[in-house]
Amino acid sequence: MPFFVRHLDDSNHGINNEIMFSRIHGQVALALLGLSLTACKPQVSVIDNVRKQIESGANEVDMRSAASGFPWDGMFVFGPYAPREEICKIVGLSDRQCSKADIDDVDESEFLLLFVDRSAVSRVERVPRTVADFDETPKCSAKLIKRADAVFSVVRNPRVYLMCR
């Protein structure tokens, strides 16, 4: 029988038992609070990081730092109206893998950023065009961009365009 349970059964030490029981509950509560605070770090979105870089007046957006909260070694940019089937074919995903990654057609008001790690999808982000338009030239759109090369030049004209280098 655990020490604190043995003492709780001892009727001669009622006050001491309550103190002991309260102390144990307090320690357990603190331990659980500590675990919850370390396990539940809020994850800043890639979009928020991109927005911060643009709003800072930077001449480039570095996706290596904007998308640092998860593993990836490459990324794809898909423009407005890109169909799901084309995205999956270009990335090399089966229909099942595409569904599991929650990939849909790209809406007219957004760009789709698809991050991959060792050929597996690690993250999908939808960037509203109100944040930025990405380069839709063949150099950038629907092409694998290696992490080392994932730095976009910022062009303000007056909208913000993120251009592949």
N, C-alpha and C positions, 0 to 999 in steps of 0.2 A: 504494500500500500504506500503511495507517495507520501512524503513528509507532511505536506500541507493538508492532505485529506485526514491523516491520522490526528493532526491537531484540531481539525474542525470537529471531530467526533468527541473530543475531550471537553466535557461540559464545564469543568472547573476553570477553564481558561477562555471563556467566551469573548472577552474584549481582545485578548491577544490573538485569538483565532480570526476575528474580524479584521484586525490590522494586517495579519499575515495574508489573508485572502485578498484584501484590498491592494496590498503591495504586489502580489503576484498578478492580479488583474491589470494593475497599472503598468507593470513591466511588459506584459503581453500586448497591451494596447500600444505602448510606445514602439515595440518591435514591429507590430503590424503597420503602424503609421510610417515608420522608417522605410519599410519595404515598399509601401504604396507610393511614397514620394520618389524613391529611386526608380521604380519600375514604370511610372506614368509620366515621363518627361514629355511635354507637349512637342509634337513634331511640326516644325515650321515647313510650310509647303514650298515646293520649288517655285511656284508662281509668286509667292510673297518675296522670296529671295531675288527672283528676276526683277520684280517691281522695285525693290529696294535699290538694286544696282542701277536701274534706269533712272530712278528719281534722284539718285546721288549725283547725277550729271556725268556719270562715267561714259567713256567712249567705247567701252566694250562690256559685254555680259559674259562672264566666265561661268559656264555651266558646271565646271568641275567643282566650284565652291557653292553654286546655287543648288546643286543636287548632291550634296555631300552626306545626306543622312541615310543612305542605302547603297548597297553594292551595285556598280555598273561599270562596264568597260566600253560601252558604245551607246549611241542614241540615234533615233530617226526623227525627222520632222515631217509631219503630214499636214498639208494645207486644207483649207475649207473645201468641202464637198468630196474629200477622198473617201471612196467606198471601203467598207469593212473588208470585202473580199480581196481588194487590191492591196490593202495594208497587210493582211495576213499572208498573202502570196509573197510580197516583197520581203517581209521579215522571215518567211519560211516557217510559218505556223500552220498547223492543221486547224480545221474548223473547231475542233474540241479545245485545242490550246488557245485559240483566239477567244472563244467564249469564256474560258476559265480566266483569261487575262482581262475580261470585261471590255473588249475592244468593239466599238460600234462605228458607224459612219461618222465622219467629221462634219459637224454643223457649220453653216456659213459664217458664224460669228466666232469661230475658234480655230486654233491650231492644235494638233495632237502631238505631244512629245512622248515617244515610246523608248524607254530605257531598257537595255538588255545587259545581262551579265552571263557570259559564256553561252550565248545564243538563246538564253531563256529570258522571258520578259520579267524584269524586276520592278518596274513601275510604269504607270501610264498617267500622264498629266494632260489636262486640257487647259490651254492658255487662251483666255478671252482676247479677242482682237483689240479690246479697249486697253489692254496692257501693252501689247506689241504685235506687229505683223512679222512673221519670219520670212526669210529668203525663200522664194518659190522657184528659183532658177534650178535647172538640172544639176548644178553643182551641189545643191544643198537639199532640195526637197526629195523625200523618199529615198535617201541614200544613207548608208551607215556612216556615222560620224564617230570616229574613235574618241575616247575620253580625252586623250592628249590634245586633240584638235577641236574640242568643244568650246571654242571661244568665238563669240559673234561680235562683229563690229556694230555699233549703234549709229544709225542714220536717223536724224530728226528732220522730217520734210513735209509738213509739220507733224505728221503722225510718226510714231517710232517704228523703225524697221530694224530687225536683227538680221544682219547679213553674214553668211559664211565667209571665212577668210580664204 
